[in-house]
Every structure is written in structure tokens, then in C-alpha cells.
Amino acid sequence: MFKTKKYLEEKARQTLSLVCSYNIEDLICEDKPDIQDRQGKRGIEVVQDMDEEERKREVFIEQVWDIPYDQIDSEKIKRFQSEGGEIRPIENNRIRGAILGKPKPNTPDHLIETIMKKVHLLNKGQYVHCDSYELYVFVQTVSIDDAYDSYVIDIMNAIPTNNNRNYEKVFLDYNYGICICDLKNQKFQRISISPETRKTIEKETMKTYSS
């Protein structure tokens, strides 16, 4: 299953509860920012750090996910493949997996660009007022290591802000772990996420997302 923005917002909410000890009953999915607590103290924006061209190919897969494979426009499939995408596997005449593009260099540039765009939007006043703001990033363009975590903190603390609005924490969600970048105290914490916990997160996300 390919993930919609609403799905990712709910997944972030579940992860914050199951991994970061946030009170899930106090967190609601809203808009601008995507997750808010009921008292208006905390606002959490959710974003997917993903290559734009890969995102276009992901949208194509989302559109044809439940369509019988032999009914999908063959020219669209060829275009998807010519742009670097691969479809596999196909089960029961349905697409059940896809590769969206060739591997890219392991640099944090795209991640930083994604984060900076969210900082600029926050400072334009496009979000409701909260006492503090946090940013939750599903990282797909870079393999996270300690050097990149420190780099994120340094870069964000150097970004000029208006109205005293800035993200106090950045959550970097990657594979089987999450890194919490504390910008105020200039430190980070890495938390491992076991396969069992990931399965629980997916299960709870689907339960809420499908209801």
C-alpha cells in the first residue's frame, strides 16, 4: 500500500505515542499544523522527504494500485518504466510493489531543503498559533547518521525566523529508528524501533485511518 498524506499523519501520531511517550488521546489530526494537542500548546507538522520526480511516479502507482494490471494503460506503464520505475511483484493481476527510481547519492541536501521549506511556511503565518512547534519528517532521501543529525540542528538554528516562530524539535523517522533533534538544547536522541513495534504502529494506523 502506498501512503497518502493523511495516512502518514496518523502514522506519525501513532509513532509519537508508541515510541516517544506522547499521550495519543491528547493528539488530534488537524490542518496547519497537521497534528495538534487539544490545549493548543503543541503543533506538529508532518512532511515526507521524497524526491519530487519519485513522488510523481508514486502518485501513478497510487492511482493504479487496485486496478487490474491488464486494464492499465500500457503507454503509462512504459512511461513509468522509462523514467526509472519498476513494477514488481504483480499478484492476482494487481500491482503489489514498485521501485520508484534508481538510488541517489547519500547526501542530506534534499532533507535540508524539505525542512527549510517548512520553516519558511511556519514563518509566513500559515499555521494556527501554538505555544511550540515540532516537525515530523519521514526521511526517504538519505541514510541518517550522527553527522547528519548534528548538521540538521546547526542548519536550522542558523535559519532567520520571523515572529519568533521556529520548530523546537525535529523528528527524523527512518527505517527502524527515529532521531529527535532538540534545537533549543542543541542535542539529539536516537531511538531504535523494533520490527514488532513497527508492526504495531502500522496496525494501529490502519485501524484509525480506515475507521
N, C-alpha and C positions, 0 to 999 in steps of 0.2 A: 504494500500500500504506500503510495506517495502522500506526502504530508501537506495539508492545507495550513494556512496561517493560523486558523482557529485551533486546529489540532496541535500545532506547535505551542500555542499559548497555553493550552490545557496541559500539555506535557511539561512545560516549564513550571507551571503551578504545582503539578504533582511532584516534580523533582525537588522543588524548593521545600516541599513538605517532607518527603521521604528521605532526602539527603541532607538538607540544610536546616532542618528543625523549625521551619516556618509553620505557623498554625494555618492549616489549609482552610479551616472554617472561616477564617478571617480574610481570606484572599478571594476576590471575585474577578472574573474576566470582564473587562470593560473596553474602553477605547481611549487612546491618548491620555495616559499610558495604558498598555494592554492588560496589565494586572494591577489592581489597587486593593488596599486594605479598606475595611468598612469604615474606618475612622478618618480616612483621608491623610494619614500620616506618611504612607509609603506608596510610591508609584513605580511600577516595574515595566519597562518597555522590553518587548521581545523581538529579536531580529535573527534572521538566518543569514550567516555569512556564506554566500554562494556566488560563484561566477555567473554573471548575467546571461551569458550565452548558454551555460548549462541549465540555468533556470528556464530559458525558453524551451529547451529540449525536455525538461521535466514537465512543463505545462502540457506539451504534446502527449507525454506518457499518461499524465493525469486524465486527459480528455479521452484517451482510447483504452484506459485500463480495463473497463468492463465490457468493451465491445468485442464480439467475436473476431479473432485475428484475420480470418479470411474476408471480413467485411470492411476492414480498414483500408483507406485509400493507399494503394501501393506506391504512388508517387510521394506521398507524405512520408512513408516509411523509408523510401530511398533517400529523401532529403535529410531525414533524421540521421541516417547512416552516413551520408556524405559529409555531415557536419561533425562526425566523430562519435556518434552514438551507436550503441549496440543493444539489441533486444535479446534477452535470454534470462530465464528459460521461457518457453511457451508451453503451457499445460492446459489440457482440455480446451484447446483453441482460444486461450486467453493469455495475454502477456502477464507474466508473473515476476518479471525482473528486468532491469535495464542498467546499462552503463552509460553515463551522460557525456563522457568526454575523456580525452587522454589525460594522464597525470600531468600536473603542472609543477613548476619549481616550488620548493618548500620555503617560502618567504612570508613574513607577516604583513606585507604591503596591503593586500586586499582586505584583510581583517581590520587593519587600522583605518582604512578608507571607510569601511562599513560603520565602524564605531564613530568616526568623526562626523559622518552624515547625521547620525542620531543625536550627537551633541549639538550640532547646528540647529536641528529641528526643535530640540528642547529649548534652546535659547531664543528661538523665534516666537515663543509663547504659544505653541500649538498644543500644549498639554494642560490638563486641568491642574490646579495648584495642589501640590502635596508638600508635606514637610521635608521629605527627602526623596531622591530618585535613584533607581538602580537600573542597570541594563543587563539583560539576559541574552547571550549570544550563542546560537547553535553554530559551532565552528566546523566548516567543511573545506576550507581552502588551505589550511596549514596544519601541520602536526605540532601540537602545543608542547613547549618545554619551558624550563625555568627562565631562560633568557628572554623568551617572548613574553612571558608573564610580566617580568620587570619592565620590558620595553613598553607594554601597554600602559602600565602605571605612569611611566615617565612621559610618554606622549600625551596622555590625557591630562596630566597635571600641567602641561605646557600650553594647552589649548585655551585661548582667551574666551571668557564667558561673559554674558550679559545678565543682568538681573540676579546675580549670584546663583545662577542655576547651573548645576553640574551633577553628573552621576557620582554618587558616593561609593558605589560598588559596581563592579562588572563581573558577571558570571560567565565563564567560558566553558561551555558544555561540549565535550569532545569524546567520542567513542565510549570508553569505560571510565570516565572520570570527569570531574568538574573543578575548575580553578576559580577561587573567589579572590578577585583583585580589590583590595581595600585601598581606595585612592586617598582617603583622609589620613590614614596611618602609614601609607606607602609600603604596604606589605601584601603578600598573597598567601593563600592557603590552598593546597591541593588535596582533594578528597577523591578516593577511589570509589567506583560504583561497580558492584559485583554483577555478574550476569543475572543472578536471581533478583537483585533489586531492579535492574533494567527491565526484566520481565514484569515485575510488579508495577513499575511505572507505566509500561505500555498497557497493561491490563486495566489499571485504574483510569488511564487517559481514555481508552476506548470506551469504557463504561460511561464516563461522564460525557464524552464527545458524542456518543451515539444516542444519549437519552434526550 
